[in-house]
Structure formats: C-alpha cells, structure tokens
Amino acid sequence: MKLSKKVKEILSHYEGENPGVKANLARIMMEGRLGGTGKLVILPVDQGFEHGPDASFAKNPEAYDPEYHIKLAIDAQLSAYASVYGMLQAVSDTYAGAIPTILKVNSCNLLVPSGADQAITASVKDALRLGCSAIGFTIYPGSESSLAQFEEIREMSEEARANGLAVVIWSYARGPKLDKHAETAVDVISYAAHMATLLGAHIIKVKPPTAHFGYDKGKAALAGEDLSTLTKRIAHVKKVCFNGKRIVVFSGGEAKDTPTLLNEIREIRDGGGNGSIIGRNAFQRPREEALTLLGDIVDIYLGKK
C-alpha cells in the first residue's frame, strides 16, 4: 500500500504515535473510493444498542442481519465499518481483511432511565482478536458521568495505542445544563470536539453544529466570528481540533430526505470536514437505494457533485 501525499501529511500531525497506530490510521485513510484523499465515509451500526433493533432495522428488515451491513460498507467501497462486539464477531471470519473495522467498546440503551452514560461492552483484546483497526468510544461532555468516561477512555486509549490500534471518539455533549438546542450549538460542538482532541482521539466524531449558542462564555468568545452557514461552522470545528491537524468527521444523525442530506454533506466538504459517518440514513433504505446514496456522498467528497 503506497501512501498518498495527503495521507502522509495527515499522519505527520500525529507525532508521538507508534508505527502500529499510524499504520492502522493509514489503512482507514487509504481504503475504498476515497482512499488517499484525506476524506472518509464510514458506516456505523451501533443503533441496535442505542435505539433498539426494531426502531433501527424494521424499515429495512434485511438490516437485522449483521452480514447485511458489512457487505453494504464493502460494496459501497467505504473507508471503514464500525460496530459493536456481537455484530462484528458474527462476520469477522468471513470478512477478515475485507474492510477496516472499528470496534465500538461502549454502549447505552433506551431502557436505562438516563441516556447520558455508557457501559463498557467490549475490550481492546476483543478488537485485536476481531482484526480491527481502531476502537470507538462515546463520551458525553456535560453529563454527570463525563469525568468517569474521560478516565475510562484514557485507560482504554493507552492500551489501544500500546497494541497499535487507533482511537475514535464519538463526542456528544449532553447534561443537565444543556437543552436540546444547546447539544448541537456551535460553541458546544466545538468544545466537545476539542475535548475529544485533548483526550488523544485520532479521529473525532461530532454532530454538525447549528448556529445556536449553548453557553454565555462561548457566545461571548465567538461574538465577532461569522458562523452564519454550516460551511463556516464546520471550518470552526476543524480549527478547534489543533488548527485542523486532527481528523474530524460528522454524523448523519436522524433520517433525512436525500436532497437535505446531500446538501449537508456538501457544506461539510466545503468547510474542510474530513468526512461523514452515515448510519441510519444509509441502512434504513433498501440496499440499492443505500448504495446509490453512499455513492453520491463519496462523489461529493471527491468533488464530482
């Protein structure tokens, strides 16, 4: 695998990392149709845990099968496939080496009274045994459990790095001081992304930021900055992640109509975002429709649409 100039440049920003970590980051960045561009499209399927199997898969019953998802990611020529332990274990033999995989090592569920915490549901050893390139971990900045989560990911990140695995952090702000508008406010998203960066994430995943402000200090600090478009807000989020020297990807979120989703992807691209993690917006569609959508998303990041 010959690395592109762009991938070499991105890897140069990760000083202090061992060759194993950089090799696994390179595998993700060199995979699929976006290989070598510095852009990523990843298919994540942890929604069965997070939202329940029927809420996640009933719209497209084929998606109850773990094999459906990894085949979708492979056939769409995506950058990686991310999922939880049971889903990856069910396909790890048949599809070993077919696409870089990310093991989501913590999860929550809707049946728990508070949704602002996650249990450790897999280990670094599991990720190694399943042939993964990275572990994925969710933190909830602002929640009452966030400090414990920071300690958990510090420990797991240390073990992952020691074994050559990259670390992906899902950083979703939640908590008693944040209403629904504040959870996606530009200052709060930026803060959440920066926290993930400071915790040592190689890839940071956040939601696309709105023009809302979530807390007074953030609003005051950004008073003179034009954040009127999603493109400008994406650029700001990239800036807070070590002045653009970290890989930042954005979630697709709840189901959207195709034109709305594709326009959002264009603004992420134009703002310098490194790509998208698209789950429900892909696998809840019929397979051929999902392949077309993912192909269009990749084309946008390639500058073709």
Sine and cosine of phi, psi and omega as CSV:
sin_phi,cos_phi,sin_psi,cos_psi,sin_omega,cos_omega
0.00,0.00,0.93,-0.36,0.02,-1.00
-1.00,0.01,0.83,-0.55,-0.06,-1.00
-0.98,0.22,0.63,-0.78,0.06,-1.00
-0.97,0.25,0.29,-0.96,0.04,-1.00
-0.86,0.50,-0.63,0.77,-0.02,-1.00
-0.91,0.42,-0.70,0.71,0.00,-1.00
-0.91,0.42,-0.66,0.75,0.06,-1.00
-0.86,0.51,-0.65,0.76,0.02,-1.00
-0.89,0.45,-0.71,0.70,0.00,-1.00
-0.89,0.45,-0.70,0.72,0.00,-1.00
-0.89,0.46,-0.50,0.87,-0.01,-1.00
-0.91,0.42,-0.34,0.94,0.00,-1.00
-0.98,0.19,-0.24,0.97,-0.06,-1.00
-0.99,-0.13,0.89,0.46,0.00,-1.00
-0.92,0.40,0.52,-0.86,0.04,-1.00
1.00,0.08,-0.09,1.00,0.03,-1.00
-1.00,0.04,0.52,-0.86,-0.02,-1.00
-0.99,0.16,0.25,-0.97,-0.05,-1.00
-0.86,0.50,-0.52,0.85,0.01,-1.00
-0.90,0.44,-0.71,0.70,0.03,-1.00
-0.88,0.48,-0.73,0.68,-0.02,-1.00
-0.91,0.42,-0.58,0.82,0.03,-1.00
-0.90,0.43,-0.65,0.76,0.00,-1.00
-0.95,0.31,-0.59,0.81,0.13,-0.99
-0.88,0.47,-0.66,0.75,0.01,-1.00
-0.89,0.45,-0.64,0.77,0.01,-1.00
-0.86,0.51,-0.69,0.73,0.02,-1.00
-0.91,0.41,-0.70,0.72,-0.07,-1.00
-0.96,0.26,-0.32,0.95,0.00,-1.00
-0.99,-0.16,0.02,1.00,-0.08,-1.00
-1.00,0.07,0.52,-0.85,0.20,-0.98
0.95,0.30,-0.22,-0.98,-0.07,-1.00
-0.92,0.39,-0.42,0.91,0.02,-1.00
-1.00,-0.03,0.09,1.00,-0.04,-1.00
-0.80,0.60,0.79,-0.61,0.05,-1.00
1.00,0.00,-0.15,0.99,-0.09,-1.00
-1.00,0.01,-0.26,0.97,-0.13,-0.99
0.99,0.10,0.04,1.00,0.05,-1.00
-0.95,-0.31,0.49,-0.87,-0.04,-1.00
-0.72,-0.70,0.59,-0.81,0.29,-0.96
-0.77,-0.64,0.86,-0.51,-0.08,-1.00
-0.88,-0.48,0.67,-0.75,0.09,-1.00
-0.99,-0.11,0.90,-0.44,0.05,-1.00
-0.96,-0.27,0.71,-0.70,0.05,-1.00
-0.73,-0.68,0.98,0.18,0.15,-0.99
-0.88,-0.48,0.16,0.99,-0.13,-0.99
-0.94,0.35,-0.41,0.91,0.05,-1.00
-0.86,0.50,-0.64,0.77,0.10,-0.99
-0.94,0.34,-0.77,0.64,-0.19,-0.98
-0.95,0.30,-0.62,0.79,-0.11,-0.99
-0.85,-0.53,-0.14,0.99,-0.04,-1.00
0.99,-0.16,0.52,-0.85,-0.07,-1.00
-0.90,0.43,-0.65,0.76,-0.06,-1.00
-0.96,0.29,-0.67,0.75,0.05,-1.00
-0.89,0.46,-0.47,0.88,-0.04,-1.00
-1.00,0.03,-0.66,0.75,-0.24,-0.97
-0.89,-0.45,-0.20,0.98,-0.08,-1.00
-0.89,0.46,-0.49,0.87,0.02,-1.00
-0.90,0.44,-0.45,0.89,-0.01,-1.00
-0.64,-0.77,0.99,0.10,-0.17,-0.99
-0.82,0.57,-0.41,0.91,0.07,-1.00
-0.85,0.53,-0.44,0.90,-0.09,-1.00
-0.96,0.27,-0.12,0.99,0.14,-0.99
-0.92,0.40,-0.37,0.93,-0.04,-1.00
-1.00,0.04,0.84,-0.54,0.00,-1.00
-0.83,0.55,-0.52,0.85,-0.03,-1.00
-0.92,0.40,-0.49,0.87,-0.03,-1.00
-0.84,0.55,-0.67,0.74,-0.14,-0.99
-0.96,0.28,-0.73,0.69,-0.02,-1.00
-0.92,0.38,-0.56,0.83,0.07,-1.00
-0.91,0.42,-0.62,0.79,0.04,-1.00
-0.88,0.47,-0.71,0.71,0.00,-1.00
-0.90,0.43,-0.65,0.76,0.00,-1.00
-0.93,0.37,-0.74,0.67,-0.07,-1.00
-0.93,0.37,-0.47,0.88,0.07,-1.00
-0.99,0.14,-0.06,1.00,0.00,-1.00
0.83,0.56,0.78,0.62,0.00,-1.00
-0.99,0.10,0.03,-1.00,-0.06,-1.00
-0.99,0.14,-0.55,0.84,-0.04,-1.00
-0.21,-0.98,0.25,-0.97,0.07,-1.00
-0.81,-0.58,0.80,-0.60,-0.03,-1.00
-0.89,-0.45,0.73,-0.68,0.04,-1.00
-0.34,-0.94,-0.01,-1.00,-0.04,-1.00
-1.00,-0.02,0.14,-0.99,-0.16,-0.99
-0.80,0.60,-0.81,0.59,-0.08,-1.00
-0.88,0.47,-0.62,0.78,0.00,-1.00
-0.92,0.40,-0.68,0.73,-0.01,-1.00
-0.96,0.30,-0.63,0.78,0.01,-1.00
-0.88,0.48,-0.56,0.83,-0.05,-1.00
-0.92,0.39,-0.31,0.95,-0.06,-1.00
-0.78,-0.63,0.02,1.00,-0.19,-0.98
-0.90,0.43,-0.53,0.85,0.00,-1.00
-0.95,0.32,-0.81,0.58,-0.08,-1.00
-0.88,0.47,-0.60,0.80,-0.12,-0.99
-0.93,-0.36,0.39,0.92,0.01,-1.00
-0.84,0.54,0.83,-0.56,0.05,-1.00
0.99,0.17,-0.02,1.00,-0.07,-1.00
-0.97,0.24,-0.47,0.89,0.00,-1.00
-0.35,-0.94,0.58,-0.81,0.09,-1.00
-0.86,0.50,0.66,-0.75,-0.01,-1.00
-0.86,-0.51,0.48,-0.88,0.00,-1.00
-0.83,-0.56,0.85,-0.53,0.01,-1.00
-1.00,-0.02,0.90,-0.44,0.09,-1.00
-0.97,0.26,0.90,-0.43,-0.18,-0.98
-0.99,-0.17,-0.04,1.00,0.15,-0.99
-0.66,-0.75,0.44,-0.90,-0.10,-0.99
-0.44,-0.90,0.37,-0.93,0.16,-0.99
-0.78,-0.62,-0.08,-1.00,0.07,-1.00
-0.47,-0.88,0.36,-0.93,-0.10,-0.99
-0.95,0.31,-0.23,0.97,-0.03,-1.00
-0.99,0.14,-0.20,0.98,0.06,-1.00
-0.99,0.12,0.70,-0.71,-0.06,-1.00
-0.81,0.59,-0.67,0.75,0.02,-1.00
-0.95,-0.30,0.80,-0.60,-0.01,-1.00
-1.00,-0.07,0.24,0.97,-0.08,-1.00
-0.97,-0.24,0.55,0.84,0.08,-1.00
-0.50,-0.87,0.32,-0.95,0.02,-1.00
-0.66,-0.75,0.53,-0.85,0.07,-1.00
-1.00,-0.07,0.52,-0.85,0.13,-0.99
-0.96,0.29,0.88,-0.48,-0.10,-1.00
-0.90,-0.44,-0.04,1.00,0.04,-1.00
-0.36,-0.93,0.15,-0.99,-0.10,-0.99
-0.79,-0.61,0.19,-0.98,0.10,-0.99
-0.88,0.47,-0.63,0.78,0.04,-1.00
-0.87,0.49,-0.63,0.78,0.07,-1.00
-0.87,0.49,-0.70,0.71,-0.01,-1.00
-0.88,0.48,-0.66,0.75,0.01,-1.00
-0.92,0.40,-0.70,0.72,-0.03,-1.00
-0.91,0.43,-0.55,0.83,-0.02,-1.00
-1.00,0.08,0.00,1.00,0.07,-1.00
0.97,0.22,0.46,0.89,-0.06,-1.00
-0.97,0.22,0.39,-0.92,0.08,-1.00
-1.00,-0.07,-0.31,0.95,-0.09,-1.00
-0.36,-0.93,0.31,-0.95,0.23,-0.97
-0.96,-0.28,0.45,-0.89,0.08,-1.00
-0.86,-0.51,0.62,-0.79,-0.10,-1.00
-0.58,-0.82,0.72,-0.70,0.03,-1.00
-0.99,-0.13,0.73,-0.69,0.19,-0.98
-0.88,-0.48,0.46,-0.89,0.03,-1.00
-0.86,-0.52,0.98,0.21,0.06,-1.00
-0.81,0.59,0.72,-0.69,-0.02,-1.00
0.99,-0.16,-0.31,0.95,0.00,-1.00
-1.00,0.10,0.31,-0.95,0.00,-1.00
-0.93,0.36,-0.27,0.96,0.01,-1.00
-0.99,-0.14,0.02,1.00,-0.17,-0.99
-0.91,0.42,-0.62,0.79,-0.03,-1.00
-0.91,0.42,-0.63,0.77,0.07,-1.00
-0.91,0.42,-0.60,0.80,0.04,-1.00
-0.90,0.43,-0.63,0.78,0.05,-1.00
-0.86,0.51,-0.66,0.75,0.01,-1.00
-0.93,0.38,-0.62,0.79,0.02,-1.00
-0.90,0.44,-0.71,0.70,-0.04,-1.00
-0.96,0.29,-0.49,0.87,0.09,-1.00
-0.86,0.51,-0.71,0.71,-0.02,-1.00
-0.93,0.37,-0.71,0.70,-0.02,-1.00
-0.94,0.35,-0.59,0.81,0.03,-1.00
-0.90,0.44,-0.65,0.76,0.04,-1.00
-0.87,0.50,-0.70,0.72,0.01,-1.00
-0.92,0.38,-0.66,0.75,0.00,-1.00
-0.88,0.48,-0.74,0.67,0.01,-1.00
-0.87,0.50,-0.68,0.73,-0.01,-1.00
-0.87,0.49,-0.41,0.91,0.01,-1.00
-0.97,-0.26,0.22,0.98,0.10,-0.99
0.98,0.18,0.26,0.97,0.01,-1.00
-0.99,-0.11,0.60,-0.80,0.10,-1.00
-0.98,0.19,0.27,-0.96,-0.04,-1.00
-0.83,-0.56,0.82,-0.57,0.07,-1.00
-0.93,-0.37,0.78,-0.62,0.03,-1.00
-0.90,-0.44,0.86,-0.52,0.20,-0.98
-0.99,0.15,0.88,-0.48,-0.06,-1.00
-0.87,-0.49,0.98,-0.21,-0.07,-1.00
-0.88,-0.47,0.93,-0.36,-0.01,-1.00
-0.94,0.34,0.79,-0.62,0.07,-1.00
-0.49,-0.87,0.35,-0.94,0.08,-1.00
0.48,-0.88,0.13,-0.99,-0.09,-1.00
-0.90,0.44,-0.38,0.92,0.00,-1.00
-1.00,-0.06,0.03,1.00,-0.06,-1.00
-0.86,-0.51,0.87,-0.48,0.13,-0.99
-0.99,0.11,-0.02,-1.00,-0.08,-1.00
-0.88,0.47,-0.58,0.81,0.03,-1.00
-0.92,0.39,-0.64,0.77,-0.04,-1.00
-0.93,0.37,-0.48,0.88,-0.05,-1.00
-0.87,0.50,-0.48,0.88,0.00,-1.00
-0.90,-0.44,0.22,0.97,0.03,-1.00
-0.90,0.44,0.54,-0.84,-0.12,-0.99
-0.87,0.49,-0.64,0.77,-0.01,-1.00
-0.95,0.32,-0.56,0.83,0.00,-1.00
-0.96,0.27,-0.68,0.73,0.06,-1.00
-0.87,0.50,-0.67,0.74,0.02,-1.00
-0.88,0.47,-0.68,0.73,0.01,-1.00
-0.89,0.46,-0.71,0.70,0.00,-1.00
-0.89,0.46,-0.66,0.75,0.02,-1.00
-0.90,0.43,-0.66,0.75,-0.01,-1.00
-0.91,0.41,-0.63,0.78,0.04,-1.00
-0.87,0.49,-0.69,0.72,0.03,-1.00
-0.88,0.48,-0.62,0.78,0.04,-1.00
-0.89,0.46,-0.72,0.70,-0.01,-1.00
-0.92,0.40,-0.45,0.89,0.05,-1.00
-0.98,0.18,-0.04,1.00,0.11,-0.99
1.00,-0.09,0.28,0.96,0.01,-1.00
-0.89,0.46,0.67,-0.74,0.13,-0.99
-0.99,0.13,-0.58,0.82,0.07,-1.00
-0.79,-0.61,0.77,-0.63,-0.01,-1.00
-0.94,-0.34,0.74,-0.67,0.06,-1.00
-0.89,-0.45,0.83,-0.56,0.07,-1.00
-0.70,-0.72,0.16,-0.99,0.07,-1.00
-0.99,0.11,0.45,-0.89,0.09,-1.00
-0.87,0.50,0.74,-0.67,-0.08,-1.00
-0.99,0.15,0.59,-0.81,0.11,-0.99
-1.00,-0.04,0.07,-1.00,0.02,-1.00
-0.99,0.15,-0.01,1.00,0.02,-1.00
-0.93,0.36,0.41,-0.91,0.15,-0.99
-0.91,-0.41,0.63,-0.78,-0.13,-0.99
-0.97,-0.23,-0.40,0.92,0.00,-1.00
-0.50,-0.86,0.44,-0.90,-0.20,-0.98
-0.87,0.50,-0.70,0.72,-0.04,-1.00
-0.90,0.43,-0.62,0.79,0.04,-1.00
-0.91,0.42,-0.68,0.73,0.01,-1.00
-0.89,0.45,-0.68,0.74,-0.01,-1.00
-0.92,0.40,-0.66,0.76,-0.04,-1.00
-0.91,0.41,-0.52,0.86,-0.07,-1.00
-0.98,-0.21,0.23,0.97,-0.10,-1.00
-0.84,0.54,-0.56,0.83,-0.06,-1.00
-1.00,-0.08,0.12,0.99,-0.08,-1.00
-0.97,-0.22,0.70,-0.71,0.03,-1.00
-0.99,0.17,0.95,-0.32,0.00,-1.00
-0.84,-0.55,0.56,0.83,-0.16,-0.99
-0.96,0.26,-0.36,0.93,-0.01,-1.00
-0.87,-0.49,0.39,-0.92,0.04,-1.00
-0.87,0.49,-0.61,0.79,0.03,-1.00
-0.83,0.56,-0.71,0.70,0.00,-1.00
-0.94,0.35,-0.56,0.83,0.02,-1.00
-0.95,0.32,-0.60,0.80,0.07,-1.00
-0.88,0.47,-0.69,0.72,0.02,-1.00
-0.87,0.50,-0.61,0.79,0.02,-1.00
-0.92,0.38,-0.68,0.73,0.02,-1.00
-0.88,0.47,-0.67,0.75,0.07,-1.00
-0.87,0.49,-0.64,0.77,-0.04,-1.00
-0.89,0.45,-0.63,0.78,-0.05,-1.00
-0.96,0.28,-0.21,0.98,0.05,-1.00
-1.00,-0.07,0.94,0.34,0.02,-1.00
0.85,0.52,0.70,0.71,0.05,-1.00
0.84,0.54,0.65,0.76,0.06,-1.00
1.00,0.07,0.13,0.99,-0.07,-1.00
-1.00,-0.04,0.23,0.97,0.11,-0.99
-0.82,-0.58,0.48,-0.88,0.01,-1.00
-0.98,0.21,0.86,-0.51,0.00,-1.00
-0.83,-0.56,0.83,-0.55,0.03,-1.00
-0.86,-0.51,0.37,-0.93,-0.16,-0.99
-0.84,-0.54,0.63,-0.78,-0.06,-1.00
-0.96,0.27,0.42,-0.91,0.08,-1.00
-0.99,0.12,-0.45,0.89,0.05,-1.00
0.96,0.29,-0.40,-0.92,-0.04,-1.00
-0.92,0.40,0.31,-0.95,-0.06,-1.00
-0.83,0.55,0.71,-0.70,0.03,-1.00
-0.77,-0.64,0.35,-0.94,0.14,-0.99
-0.94,0.33,0.41,-0.91,-0.14,-0.99
-0.86,0.51,-0.74,0.67,0.00,-1.00
-0.86,0.51,-0.65,0.76,0.01,-1.00
-0.89,0.46,-0.71,0.70,-0.01,-1.00
-0.89,0.45,-0.72,0.70,-0.04,-1.00
-0.92,0.39,-0.58,0.81,0.08,-1.00
-0.90,0.43,-0.63,0.78,0.05,-1.00
-0.89,0.45,-0.65,0.76,0.02,-1.00
-0.89,0.45,-0.66,0.76,0.03,-1.00
-0.87,0.49,-0.65,0.76,0.00,-1.00
-0.93,0.36,-0.58,0.82,0.09,-1.00
-0.89,0.46,-0.72,0.70,0.04,-1.00
-0.86,0.51,-0.76,0.65,-0.08,-1.00
-0.92,0.39,-0.41,0.91,0.04,-1.00
-1.00,0.08,-0.02,1.00,0.03,-1.00
1.00,-0.01,0.17,0.99,0.07,-1.00
-0.88,0.47,0.52,-0.85,-0.04,-1.00
-0.99,0.14,-0.10,0.99,0.05,-1.00
0.53,-0.85,-0.32,-0.95,-0.13,-0.99
-0.69,-0.72,0.52,-0.85,0.21,-0.98
-0.93,-0.38,0.95,-0.30,-0.13,-0.99
-0.92,-0.39,0.92,-0.40,-0.02,-1.00
-0.94,-0.33,-1.00,0.04,-0.09,-1.00
-0.84,0.54,-0.58,0.82,0.00,-1.00
-0.91,0.42,-0.29,0.96,0.06,-1.00
-0.98,-0.18,-0.87,0.48,-0.20,-0.98
-0.97,0.24,-0.19,0.98,0.10,-0.99
-0.99,0.13,-0.14,0.99,0.11,-0.99
-1.00,0.00,0.40,-0.92,0.14,-0.99
-0.84,0.55,0.47,-0.88,-0.16,-0.99
-0.79,0.62,-0.78,0.63,-0.06,-1.00
-0.90,0.43,-0.61,0.80,0.05,-1.00
-0.92,0.40,-0.63,0.78,0.03,-1.00
-0.90,0.43,-0.67,0.75,0.02,-1.00
-0.89,0.45,-0.65,0.76,0.04,-1.00
-0.90,0.44,-0.71,0.71,0.01,-1.00
-0.88,0.47,-0.75,0.66,-0.01,-1.00
-0.89,0.45,-0.59,0.81,0.07,-1.00
-0.89,0.45,-0.66,0.75,0.04,-1.00
-0.90,0.43,-0.64,0.77,0.02,-1.00
-0.89,0.45,-0.72,0.70,0.04,-1.00
-0.87,0.49,-0.67,0.74,0.02,-1.00
-0.87,0.50,-0.62,0.79,0.03,-1.00
-0.89,0.46,-0.71,0.71,0.01,-1.00
-0.93,0.36,-0.40,0.92,0.11,-0.99
-0.99,0.15,-0.10,0.99,0.01,-1.00
0.99,0.15,0.30,0.95,-0.05,-1.00
-1.00,-0.03,-0.24,0.97,-0.05,-1.00
-0.67,-0.74,0.00,0.00,0.00,0.00
